[in-house]
Amino acid sequence: MDETEFWEIIDSTREAAEGDPEEHAELLVERLLQLDPDSVLDFARHFEARYNRAYHWDLWGAAAVLLDGASDDAFDYFRCWLIGQGREIFESAVHEPDALAELLDDFDEDVDGDGEELGYAADEAYEQLTGADAPDLGIPVQSAEPAGTPFDLDDDAVLAERFPRLWERFGSG
């Protein structure tokens, strides 16, 4: 599976779910069940590589603005959700997290920002196809600390300064 096919699967299932993250995850599992186990593992590698790539302080700060705070788990689920938004939003957000202010039409913290189930879709599909847990994907493990320079995720003034467009649109200020 190449990168284009990975994003096509993400996009088609997101569009069919009409923005509902839980429905998106269910549709993603259904779509992955149409593939052979090796292709599901390829999908999982693409997903995990992007998940690890999004482990960055600035993206965590953007998540903190959007979610009115972001614990470790909340940031993990946010990264899954971000992948689920498709290539353009994901790549733009990784490059410039404050750009999410323009990229997101709307953001409801009760529904959006939590793609936990998307993160399990490939594992679930693989297990259903084979009856076994997915093997190690053979990609580098996420670093212990996010990339970039740490800052106080709980300081509204810091968040407003680092993410002015996001703060203006979604901040609790």
Buried (B, 14 or more C-beta within 10 A) or exposed (E): BEEEBBBBBBBEBBEBBEBBBBBBBBBBBEBBEEBEBEBBBBBBBBBBBBBBBBBBBBBBBBBBBBBEBBEEEBBBBBBBBBBBBBBEBBEBBBEBBBBBBEEBEEBEEEEBBBBBBBBBBBBBBBBEBBEEEBEEBEEEEBEEEBEBEEBEBEEBEBBBEBBEBBBEBBBEE
